[in-house]
């Protein structure tokens, strides 16, 4: 409570200044004073108004699968948040998270045959990707809703069901990167992380709150948790199936993502006890921290250690856990699914080439 009050007090003098700066910047783009570059192939921007927690990464993966199924050669351009390098890099399986960022590493890990270019300057990144991979037919811009130097063919805005942008505040008081009116630039809005119980009444209420323009289409998506990908299996658990969860197991969960609470709730529905360890988004884990997770799990007779897939992409030192052969360790991948089965046809029609 005190932290919230302190944040409000600190934000009062800064909020008008931040609002003015973002408004002026958007006006300069709208008036054409700051130039936006268009490209000859479709460019789909996928981003958010919030600082995080909308499920952007699994949505990028959803779009990759959908476009590949439609027969397109897909490429991704990302700034590579959290990397230690500065030059543009065409990602490959040999790159580590410190080279290209955890999200691009996850993309290239899941889709080794697509082009993933890491460059903070998105215009240059697209140009380089098309140079190295001229067969690319569609480009996905990762987290580029505010990056207006590229003029996308189609813009998708993600917003979290539990805290949509229409009920949030501008930084530093809230978590919005720009004013809510920025949502008008989106061609489509996807309300992400919807509950399994989502019904028509819930959807109508959300549409009423967001109030999309008549030119905007609004969709809903849900998260589906996959099967744990085990990296180590204990000597006493060699028969452990990746789908099997024993009723008496304790799970030590570590997560460096925005809003990990739904993940914890899901695991609590599977395991007898879940011990969560939360860190800031994109946290880089030390060997000492990894060992601490395993040591904590070892206090219990039957236990496992689980992290998110995004966290695992940052674990270049996870091999140290192999010494602890009695503790299974793995990561939990997730996928998203847009609830409207017509979404694929809708998008493909919008970007028809």
N, C-alpha and C positions, 0 to 999 in steps of 0.2 A: 504494500500500500504506500509506504514511504517513497519507494522508488518511483511509483507512478506519479505521486505528487511532485517529486523533484523533477521528473521529466516534463511535467506540465509547466512548472515554473521556468525551467530553462528554455522551453520551447517558445514561450510567449513572445520574446523579442526577435527570435530567429524565424518564426513561421512566416510573417509577411515578406521578409527578405527572400526566403527560399521560394515562396510562391511567385514573387515578382520575377526572379531570375528564370524560373522554368517557363513562365508565361511569355517573357520577352523572347526566349530561345525558340519556343514554338511559333511565335508570331513571325520571327525572321525566316523560318522554314516555310510557313504558310504564305508569306509574301514573296517567296522566291529569292530573298536576299542571301540566305544560306541555300546552297544548291543540293538537290537530291538526285542521285544517279539512278537511271533505269537500265535494265538489261534486256537482252533479246530473248532470254528464256525465263520461264516463271520463277519468281523468287517469293517464297512464303515466309513471312516473319511470324515467329511464335514467341510471345513474351507476356509481360504482365505489368500492371501499375504498381503492385506491391514489391517489396524488396525480396520476397522469396516465399516458399511454402505453397506454391500453386501446383506443383507436380510437373514442372516444365520439362524435365529430362525424360520421364516416361512418355510424355505427349510427343516429344520429338521422335522417340522410338516408334510410337504408334503411327505417326505420319510416314516414317520410313517404310514400315511394313505395308501400310496401305498403298503407298505409291509404287513400291516394288511389285506388289501383287498386281497392280495395274500395268506393269511392264515398263516403268520408267527407270532411267539411270539417275539415282539420287545422290546429291552431295550436301554436306553440312558445312556451314561456316560459323565458327564460334570464337569468342575472344579468349577462351581458355582461362577462365577466372581461377586465380590462385597459383598459376604457374610461376616459375622462377626465371623463365626466359622472356625475351621481348621481341625477337624476330618472328616473322611469319613461318609456320611449320606445317608441312603436309604430314598429317599424323600417320603412324604405322604402329604395328603391334609391339615394336621394340621400345617405343617411347613410354616414359613413366609419367605419373601425374605431375611431378614437378616440372616436366618438360612442356606438357600440353594442357594440364588441368585435368581434374578427375572426370568431368562430364565428357569431354572429347575422348578420353581414354576408354570410357564406358561405351561410347558410340562405336569406336573402332574395334573394341573387344567383341561386341555383339554383331557388328556388321563389317567384317574385315574386307569386304569387296567394294565398299563405297568410299568416296573421297571425303575426308574430313580435314578442312583447312582451319588452322588456328591463327587468328590475326585480329588484334584489337581494332584495326582499320578495316571495317567490313567491305568497303568498296574494293580496296586492294586485295582483300582475301578472296572475294568472288572472282576477280580478274585472274589471280594466280591459280585458283582451283580450275577455272576453265582452260587455262594454259596447260596445266599438268594433266588434266583429265577432260579433254575436249568432248568426250562422249556424254558428259553430264547433261541431263535434260531438265532437271528441276533442282533448285537449291533451297534448303531450309536454313533460315537465319535463326540462330539460337540466341534467345534473350536479347532481341534487338528492337523491342517496341519503342524505346526512347532513342535508338540510333537512327536518326532520320536522314543521314547522309546517303542511305540507300532507300530508293522508292520501291517498296515491295509490290508485287503483282496482287498479293492477297495478304491481309494481316489478321492474325488470330490473337485475341486477347484472352488470357486465362485468368480466372478469379476463383478463389477458394470458397466453397459452399459455406463453410463455418464462419468465414469473415470476408464477405465480398467487398470489393473496392468501394461500393456505394455506402458502406457503413464504417469505412476507415477514414483516417485523417492524414494530411500531408506531413511528410517528415519536417522537423524532428518529433512532432507531437504524436504522429501515427507512423504508418509504414508505407505510405504512398510516395513513389518517386516523383510524381507530378500530380497536378490537380485531376479530379475525377473527370472533368470535361475532356481530358485526353483520350478517354475511351471512345469518343466519337470517331477517332481515326480508324478504329477496327472495322474490318468487314464482317467478322464473326466473333462472337463471344462464347467461350466454353466455361461453364461453371464446373470446376473440378472437385475431386474428392467428395463426391456426393455419397450419402449413406445408402446402404443396400435397400433400406426401407423407403427410398424416394418414391413418391407417388405423384399423381397429377396435381393434387392440391398443393403440394410442396413446390412443384415446378411453377405453377401459376403465381404463387406468392413471391418466388424469386424473380420471375419476370417482371412483376409489379414493382419490386424494389429496385431492380436495375434499370428498368425503363429503356430498353434498347431502342435505337432509332428504327424507323420503318425500313430503312435500307440495310439494317443489320439482322443477321440470323443468330439465334441463341440456342446453344445445345448444352447437354449435361453429360458428364463423364464420371465413371467410377473406377476405383483402384481394385485390382485383383492381385492378391499375393500369390507368388509362385511357390515352387518347391525349394527348400533350402539346398544350396549347392555346397556340399560338405567338402572341406579342404583337407581335413584330418579326421580320421576315425580312431577312437581309442581301442587299445588292445582287447578290452573287455566288451567292445561294441562292434565287433567286425561284422556282425549280422544285421547291424542297424540299417534299415532302409531309409532312403532320403525322404520318403513320404511319411515315415512312422514317427509319431510322437508318443512317448511313454507317459502315462498318466501321472507318474510320480516324479517327473523330471523338473529340474530347476533350470531356468534360462537366464544367463547374464547377457543383457543386450547393451551394446554400445552404439551410439548414433550421433554423428555430427551433421545433422540435416535440420532444416527449418521445420518446426512443428512435428516432432517425432511421436507425439502422444497417440495418434491413431494406430501406428505400428505397434506400440507397446500394448494397446488394448487388444489388438489382434492376437499377439503372442500370449497374452493373458488368457485368452479363450482356449489356448492349446496346452499351455504348460501349467503345472501345479503352482509354480512361483516364478515371477519375472523380476529380475533385479536390473533396473534401467540405469544407464550411465550416459547422460546427455552432454553434448559439447556444442560449441558454436558451429555454424555451417562451414563446411570445407576444412574442418579441423584436421591437422596433420598429427597422427599418433606417434608417440615415442615408443621405443622398445619397452621401456619401463611401464608405460601405460598398458600395453598389450599383455605383458606378463602379469600385471595386477589383475586384469580381467580373468585370466586363467587361474590365478591363485585364489581369487574370490570364488570362482566356480568350484574349485577343488575342495572347498569347505563342505560341499554337499555330496551326498552319496551318489546321486545320479544327476549329472548336469551337462549342459552344453553352453557354448559361447556363440552368439550370433550377432552379426552386424548387417547394415544395409549394403546393397551392391555398390552404391556410390562411395560408401566408406571403404569397402574392400579395394576399390580402384586406387586408393591412396596408401595402401598397406604394402609398400615395397619391402618391409621388414617382417612380414608375417611368418616367414620360415622359422623364426625362433620358437614358434608355438609347436613345432613338430616334436620338440623335446618332451612335451606334455602329452604323451600318447594316450592318456586315459580320458582326455577331455575332447570330445568332438567340437570342431570349430567350422563355421560356415557362414555364408551370407544369403540373405533373402531377397531375390529379385522381385520386382513388381511390374505389372503392366496396367495400362488404362484401356478402357473401352468406352467409346461414346455411345450413349444409350439409344440414340436414334439410328436405326439401321440404314437410313437414307443419307447419312452424313457423307459417306464415301462418294456416292453419286453426286451429291451437292458440290463437294469440293472439286472433284474431277471435272465437273461441268464449268466451274468458275475459272479453272486454270487450263482449260482445254487448249492444246497446242497442235 
